[in-house]
């Protein structure tokens, strides 16, 4: 699935954002909130699914910057609702 995401750097170490996700064409669209705290090139990650605190995802990862503002951010995320651990890969632009 694709989840378009937008984030805002509150400080040099903290980013908050939101994303939209939809599992398939028959399901409702969810609004998800997330935050990242950066420390020595790595980040801690926490997110909600569908604006519910019952469905928290917690993880850690590293952001790799390529050619100016293009980045890739692999992360390992534990999903408390599904009780699974997943490897996720994000690609984005920094402005």
Secondary structure, 3 states (H helix, E strand, C coil): CCCCEEEEECCCCEEEEEEEECCCCCCCCEEEEEEEEEECCEEEEEEEECCEEEEEEEEEEEEEEECCCEEEEEEEEEECCCCEEEEEEEEEECC
